[in-house]
């Protein structure tokens, strides 16, 4: 298996380990595009690819993942020094009856691209789970970072 695929699967397993699925009452989870930490309105193909892989793995683990194609900047806005869900995502989540949104950022550096993920409760924007990891900047990651946006 390709290292990035294995990394994404392991990441979702770590993020959701021991998660109380009953607390969701079968409600859907939305997965936002993983965005560049320096510009929350932008994502490279890497961020979209990671989001697709996370959604697939969450579905494989039994989460009710809703297919909603939205960029990360629709989901997340910075405000008062904390992560807040925008009014639009609250509306989208309400329309989809979603109780959680997976949001995240990536930050490319010299040898690694650092990824931070958060499972955020839609009703109050509370972060219920978080996980950080580093992807080695191999040729695949470099190409996904450099590809046209």
N, C-alpha and C positions, 0 to 999 in steps of 0.2 A: 504494500500500500504506500502511496506517496506520503512523504513526511508531513506535508501541510494538512492532508486529510486526516491522518492519524492524530495530529496535534489538535485539530478542531474537535474531533470526537472525544479525545481525552479532556479537553477544556470543558465541554458541555457536561461530561460525566462529573468532573470536579465541581463545576458550578452548581449542579443540581443534586449532588450526593446528599442523601438523607432528606431531601425536600418532601414536605407533606403534601402529596398530590390531592388528598382529600380536601385540603384548604381551598383548592381551586374550584371545587364543585363541578368539575368538567368544563369550566370556562376556558375560552381560548386564550392563547398567549400570542402576542404579536412580536415579530423580530424586525428591528429597524436596521437599516444599512449602517455598517460600522464606518465612522467618519474620521477625518483627519483632526487630531487634537488641536492643531493650530488654526483650523478654519472649519468650524462645525457645519458649514454649508457645503463642504466639498468632500468627495470620496473618490478614491481611485478604484479601478476594478478589484483591487485587493479587498476593499471594504465590502463591496457587493458580493464577492465570492465567499468571504468569510460568513456573511449573514446567511447566505444560501446553505452553507455547510452546517452552521449552527441550527438553522430551522430543521434541516433534514434529521440531524442527530436528536434534537428534542422530540420530534415526531416519533422517531424510532424508540425513544425511551418512554413513550406513552403520553407525552404532552399533547394537548389539542392545539396544534399550531395553525393559526389562520394565515392564509396566503394573502398578504396585503403588501403591495409594492409601493413603499414610500421611502423617501430619502431620510437620513438621520436628522437633518435640520428641521424637519417637520415635527419630529418627536421631541427633540431636546433643545432647550434654550438655557443660556446661562443667566442667572439672576441672583443677586444678593449673596454671591459667593457659594451658592449651592446648586445642585442639579435639580431642575424643575421640569416637569412635563408641561408642554405648551397646552393652551386651551384646545388647539386643534386635535392633539393626540387624545386628550380627554374625551372630546366629542367622538373621535374615531373609535376609541376603546369602548365608549358607551354604546355606539352603534353596532360594534362587533361583539359586545358583551364580554370584552376582554378584561381580565383582572391583572394581568402582568404584561410588561413590555421588556424585551431584552434590548438594551442599548449599549453602545460601546464606542471606543475611540482607538485609533492606532497612531503611533508616533514613530516614524522611521528614524533610525540612527545609523551609525557607521556599520556595525556588525549585526544588529538585530532590529526588528520592528517590534515595538512594545505595544501590546494590546491589553486594554482594560475593559471588562464587561461588567454590566450591572443588570440584575433583574429588578425592575422597579414596579411597585404596586401602583396601579393607575388611580385608585381612589384618593390617595394622599401623597403621591410621589415619593413614598418611602422606599429606600433601597433595602431589599430583603436579602439579597445575595450579591456578592461581587467576586470576581476572579481576575487576576492579572497574569500574563505570561509573555514570553518573548519568542518571536519567530526568527530563526536565523535568516539573514538576507542572502539566501541562495538565488540562483538565476531565476527561478519561478517567481519568488517574492519580488525581486527587483523588477521583473517585467510587469507584474501586476501593479506595482507602485508607479511605474513610469508610463504606463499605457495612457492614451488620451482619455480625458475625463468626460 
